[in-house]
Amino acid sequence: MEMKKLLGYLGTRWVAICWTILILILMCIPGNMIPQEQKFFVPDFDKLVHAGLFGILVWLWCLYYRRNLLPGKRLARIFFYVFLISGLYGFGTEFLQKYVIPMRDYDNVDIIADLVGAAIGYGICNIRLLF
């Protein structure tokens, strides 16, 4: 019963909005303020972070829409739109890093990681939330 209560809380609009804002904040941190730990360096760890952030983004928004709409074709279409918008959001944050944020760069691999994470979130939502 506790898991249902937790999912009910996570399915609120405010949780999804806060996660969306958190991603924007993290993507806007200037490059010189990002810690560079050499002792525990994992190659391309930031790609896993990107995938995780955007996978959770899709999942939270889909959870919100699942909670507030009846299941069916309309909900499946909304899940797809959430996936597309999340991908565009990742693309936009990369352009923001390139042109606005100091010491941050545009990286195509980050965009791919964002899309992969969003796609995984979308797939999980289609399997777990549509039925």
Contact map, one row per residue, 1 for C-alpha under 8 A:
11111000000000000000000000000000000000000000000000000000000000000000000000000000000000000000000000000000000000000000000000000000000
11111100000000000000000000000000000000000000000000000000000000000000000000000000000000000000000000000000000000000000000000000000000
11111110000000000000000000000000000000000000000000000000000000000000000000000000000000000000000000000000000000000000000000000000000
11111111000000000000000000000000000000000000000000000000000000000000000000000000000000000000000000000000000000000000000000000000000
11111111100000000000000000000000000000000000000000000000000000000000000000000000000000000000000000000000000000000000000000000000000
01111111110000000000000000000000000000000000000000000000000000000000000000000000000000000000000000000000000000000000000000000000000
00111111111000000000000000000000000000000000000000000000000000100000000000000000000000000000000000000000000000000000000000000000000
00011111111100000000000000000000000000000000000000000000000000000010000000000000000000000000000000000000000000000000000000000000000
00001111111100100000000000000000000000000000000000000000000000000000000000000000000000000000000000000000000000000000000000000000000
00000111111100110000000000000000000000000000000000000000000100110000000000000000000000000000000000000000000000000000000000000000000
00000011111110110000000000000000000000000000000000000000000110111010000000000000000000000000000000000000000000000000000000000000000
00000001111111110000000000000000000000000000000000000000000000010000000000000000000000000000000000000000000000000000000000000000000
00000000001111111000000000000000000000000000000000000000000010010000000000000000000000000000000000000000000000000000000000000000000
00000000000111111100000000000000000000000000000000000000000000000000000000000000000000000000000000000000000000000000000000000000000
00000000111111111110000000000000000000000000000000000000000100000000000000000000000000000000000000000000000000000000000000000000000
00000000011111111111000000000000000000000000000000000000100110010000000000000000000000000000000000000000000000000000000000000000000
00000000000011111111100000000000000000000000000000000000000000000000000000000000000000000000000000000000000000000000000000000000000
00000000000001111111110000000000000000000000000000000000000000000000000000000000000000000000000000000000000000000000000000000000000
00000000000000111111111000000000000000000000000000000000100000000000000000000000000000000000000000000000000000000000000000000000000
00000000000000011111111100000000000000000000000000000000100000000000000000000000000000000000000000000000000000000000000000000000000
00000000000000001111111110000000000000000000000000000000000000000000000000000000000000000000000000000000000000000000000000000000000
00000000000000000111111111000000000000000000000000000000000000000000000000000000000000000000000000000000000000000000000000000000000
00000000000000000011111111100000000000000000000000001000000000000000000000000000000000000000000000000000000000000000000000000000000
00000000000000000001111111110000000000000000000000000000000000000000000000000000000000000000100000000000000000000000000000000000000
00000000000000000000111111111000000000000000000000000000000000000000000000000000000000000000000000000000000000000000000000000000000
00000000000000000000011111111000000000000000000000000000000000000000000000000000000000000000000000000000000000000000000000000000000
00000000000000000000001111111000000000000000000000000000000000000000000000000000000000000000110010000000000000000000000000000000000
00000000000000000000000111111100000000000000000000000000000000000000000000000000000000000000100110001000000000000000000000000000000
00000000000000000000000011111110110000000000000000000000000000000000000000000000000000000000000000001000000000000000000000000000000
00000000000000000000000000011111110000000000000000000000000000000000000000000000000000000000000000001111000000000000000000000000000
00000000000000000000000000001111110000000000000000000000000000000000000000000000000000000000000000001111000000000000000000000000000
00000000000000000000000000000111111000000000000000000000000000000000000000000000000000000000000000000010000000000000000000000000000
00000000000000000000000000001111111000000000000000000000000000000000000000000000000000000000000000000000000000000000000000000000000
00000000000000000000000000001111111100000000000000000000000000000000000000000000000000000000000000000000000000000000000000000000000
00000000000000000000000000000001111110000000000000000000000000000000000000000000000000000000000000000000000000000000000000000000000
00000000000000000000000000000000011111000000000000000000000000000000000000000000000000000000000000000000000000000000000000000000000
00000000000000000000000000000000001111111000000000000000000000000000000000000000000000000000000000000000000000000000000000000000000
00000000000000000000000000000000000111111000000000000000000000000000000000000000000000000000000000000000000000000000000000000000000
00000000000000000000000000000000000011111000000000000000000000000000000000000000000000000000000000000000000000000000000000000000000
00000000000000000000000000000000000011111100000000000000000000000000000000000000000000000000000000000000000000000000000000000000000
00000000000000000000000000000000000011111110000000000000000000000000000000000000000000000000000000000000000000000000000000000000000
00000000000000000000000000000000000000011111100000000000000000000000000000000000000000000000000000000000000000000000000000000000000
00000000000000000000000000000000000000001111100000000000000000000000000000000000000000000000000000000000000000000000000000000000000
00000000000000000000000000000000000000000111111100000000000000000000000000000000000000000000000000000000000000000000000000000000000
00000000000000000000000000000000000000000111111110000000000000000000000000000000000000000000000000000000000000000000000000000000000
00000000000000000000000000000000000000000001111111000000000000000000000000000000000000000000000000000000000000000000000000000000000
00000000000000000000000000000000000000000001111111100000000000000000000000000000000000000000000000000000000011001100000000000000000
00000000000000000000000000000000000000000001111111110000000000000000000000000000000000000000000000000000000000001000000000000000000
00000000000000000000000000000000000000000000111111111000000000000000000000000000000000000000000000000000000000000000000000000000000
00000000000000000000000000000000000000000000011111111100000000000000000000000000000000000000000000000000000001001100100000000000000
00000000000000000000000000000000000000000000001111111110000000000000000000000000000000000000000000000000000000001111110000000000000
00000000000000000000000000000000000000000000000111111111000000000000000000000000000000000000000000000000000000000000100000000000000
00000000000000000000001000000000000000000000000011111111100000000000000000000000000000000000000000000000000000000100100000000000000
00000000000000000000000000000000000000000000000001111111110000000000000000000000000001000100000000000000000000000110110010000000000
00000000000000000000000000000000000000000000000000111111111000000000000000000000000000000000000000000000000000000101111111000000000
00000000000000000000000000000000000000000000000000011111111100000000000000000000000000000000000000000000000000000000110010000000000
00000000000000010011000000000000000000000000000000001111111110000000000000000000000001000000000000000000000000000000010010000000000
00000000000000000000000000000000000000000000000000000111111111000000000000000000011001000000000000000000000000000000010011000000000
00000000000000000000000000000000000000000000000000000011111111100000000000000000000000000000000000000000000000000000000011011000000
00000000011000110000000000000000000000000000000000000001111111110000000000000000000000000000000000000000000000000000000000000000000
00000000001010010000000000000000000000000000000000000000111111111000000000000000010000000000000000000000000000000000000000000000000
00000000000000000000000000000000000000000000000000000000011111111100000000000110010000000000000000000000000000000000000000001000100
00000010011000000000000000000000000000000000000000000000001111111110000000000000000000000000000000000000000000000000000000001000100
00000000011110010000000000000000000000000000000000000000000111111111000000000000000000000000000000000000000000000000000000000000000
00000000001000000000000000000000000000000000000000000000000011111111100000100100000000000000000000000000000000000000000000000000000
00000000000000000000000000000000000000000000000000000000000001111111111000100000000000000000000000000000000000000000000000000000110
00000001001000000000000000000000000000000000000000000000000000111111110000000000000000000000000000000000000000000000000000000000000
00000000000000000000000000000000000000000000000000000000000000011111110000000000000000000000000000000000000000000000000000000000000
00000000000000000000000000000000000000000000000000000000000000001111111000100000000000000000000000000000000000000000000000000000000
00000000000000000000000000000000000000000000000000000000000000000111111100100000000000000000000000000000000000000000000000000000000
00000000000000000000000000000000000000000000000000000000000000000100111111110000000000000000000000000000000000000000000000000000011
00000000000000000000000000000000000000000000000000000000000000000000011111110000000000000000000000000000000000000000000000000000010
00000000000000000000000000000000000000000000000000000000000000000000001111111000000000000000000000000000000000000000000000000000000
00000000000000000000000000000000000000000000000000000000000000000000001111111100000000000000000000000000000000000000000000000000000
00000000000000000000000000000000000000000000000000000000000000001100111111111110000000000000000000000000000000000000000000000000010
00000000000000000000000000000000000000000000000000000000000000000000001111111111000000000000000000000000000000000000000000000100010
00000000000000000000000000000000000000000000000000000000000000000000000011111111100000000000000000000000000000000000000000000000000
00000000000000000000000000000000000000000000000000000000000001001000000001111111110000000000000000000000000000000000000000000000000
00000000000000000000000000000000000000000000000000000000000001000000000000111111111000000000000000000000000000000000000001001100000
00000000000000000000000000000000000000000000000000000000000000000000000000011111111100000000000000000000000000000000000001000000000
00000000000000000000000000000000000000000000000000000000000000000000000000001111111110000000000000000000000000000000000000000000000
00000000000000000000000000000000000000000000000000000000010011000000000000000111111111000000000000000000000000000000000000000000000
00000000000000000000000000000000000000000000000000000000010000000000000000000011111111100000000000000000000000000000011001000000000
00000000000000000000000000000000000000000000000000000000000000000000000000000001111111110000000000000000000000000000000000000000000
00000000000000000000000000000000000000000000000000000000000000000000000000000000111111111000000000000000000000000000000000000000000
00000000000000000000000000000000000000000000000000000100110000000000000000000000011111111100000000000000000000000010010000000000000
00000000000000000000000000000000000000000000000000000000000000000000000000000000001111111110000000000000000000100110010000000000000
00000000000000000000000000000000000000000000000000000000000000000000000000000000000111111111000000000000000000000000000000000000000
00000000000000000000000000000000000000000000000000000000000000000000000000000000000011111111100000000000000000000000000000000000000
00000000000000000000000000000000000000000000000000000100000000000000000000000000000001111111110000000000000000100110000000000000000
00000000000000000000000000000000000000000000000000000000000000000000000000000000000000111111111000000000000000100000000000000000000
00000000000000000000000000000000000000000000000000000000000000000000000000000000000000011111111100000000000000000000000000000000000
00000000000000000000000100110000000000000000000000000000000000000000000000000000000000001111111110000000000000000000000000000000000
00000000000000000000000000100000000000000000000000000000000000000000000000000000000000000111111111000000111001100000000000000000000
00000000000000000000000000000000000000000000000000000000000000000000000000000000000000000011111111100000010000000000000000000000000
00000000000000000000000000010000000000000000000000000000000000000000000000000000000000000001111111111000000000000000000000000000000
00000000000000000000000000110000000000000000000000000000000000000000000000000000000000000000111111111101110000000000000000000000000
00000000000000000000000000000000000000000000000000000000000000000000000000000000000000000000011111111001110000000000000000000000000
00000000000000000000000000000000000000000000000000000000000000000000000000000000000000000000001111111000000000000000000000000000000
00000000000000000000000000000000000000000000000000000000000000000000000000000000000000000000000111111100000000000000000000000000000
00000000000000000000000000011110000000000000000000000000000000000000000000000000000000000000000111111111000000000000000000000000000
00000000000000000000000000000110000000000000000000000000000000000000000000000000000000000000000010011111000000000000000000000000000
00000000000000000000000000000111000000000000000000000000000000000000000000000000000000000000000000001111100000000000000000000000000
00000000000000000000000000000110000000000000000000000000000000000000000000000000000000000000000011001111110000000000000000000000000
00000000000000000000000000000000000000000000000000000000000000000000000000000000000000000000010011000011111000000000000000000000000
00000000000000000000000000000000000000000000000000000000000000000000000000000000000000000000011011000001111100000000000000000000000
00000000000000000000000000000000000000000000000000000000000000000000000000000000000000000000010000000000111111100000000000000000000
00000000000000000000000000000000000000000000000000000000000000000000000000000000000000000000000000000000011111110000000000000000000
00000000000000000000000000000000000000000000001000000000000000000000000000000000000000000000000000000000001111111000000000000000000
00000000000000000000000000000000000000000000001001000000000000000000000000000000000000000000010000000000001111111100000000000000000
00000000000000000000000000000000000000000000000000000000000000000000000000000000000000100110010000000000001111111110000000000000000
00000000000000000000000000000000000000000000000000000000000000000000000000000000000000000000000000000000000111111111000000000000000
00000000000000000000000000000000000000000000001101100000000000000000000000000000000000000000000000000000000011111111100000000000000
00000000000000000000000000000000000000000000001001101110000000000000000000000000000000100100000000000000000001111111110000000000000
00000000000000000000000000000000000000000000000000100100000000000000000000000000000001100100000000000000000000111111111000000000000
00000000000000000000000000000000000000000000000000100010000000000000000000000000000000000000000000000000000000011111111100000000000
00000000000000000000000000000000000000000000000001111111000000000000000000000000000000000000000000000000000000001111111110000000000
00000000000000000000000000000000000000000000000000100111110000000000000000000000001001100000000000000000000000000111111111000000000
00000000000000000000000000000000000000000000000000000010000000000000000000000000001000000000000000000000000000000011111111100000000
00000000000000000000000000000000000000000000000000000010000000000000000000000000000000000000000000000000000000000001111111110000000
00000000000000000000000000000000000000000000000000000111111000000000000000000000000000000000000000000000000000000000111111111000000
00000000000000000000000000000000000000000000000000000010011000000000000000000011001000000000000000000000000000000000011111111100000
00000000000000000000000000000000000000000000000000000000000000000000000000000000000000000000000000000000000000000000001111111110000
00000000000000000000000000000000000000000000000000000000001000000000000000000000000000000000000000000000000000000000000111111111100
00000000000000000000000000000000000000000000000000000000001001100000000000000010000000000000000000000000000000000000000011111111110
00000000000000000000000000000000000000000000000000000000000000000000000000010010000000000000000000000000000000000000000001111111111
00000000000000000000000000000000000000000000000000000000000000000000000000000000000000000000000000000000000000000000000000111111111
00000000000000000000000000000000000000000000000000000000000000000000000000000000000000000000000000000000000000000000000000011111111
00000000000000000000000000000000000000000000000000000000000001100100000000000000000000000000000000000000000000000000000000011111111
00000000000000000000000000000000000000000000000000000000000000000100001100110000000000000000000000000000000000000000000000001111111
00000000000000000000000000000000000000000000000000000000000000000000001000000000000000000000000000000000000000000000000000000111111
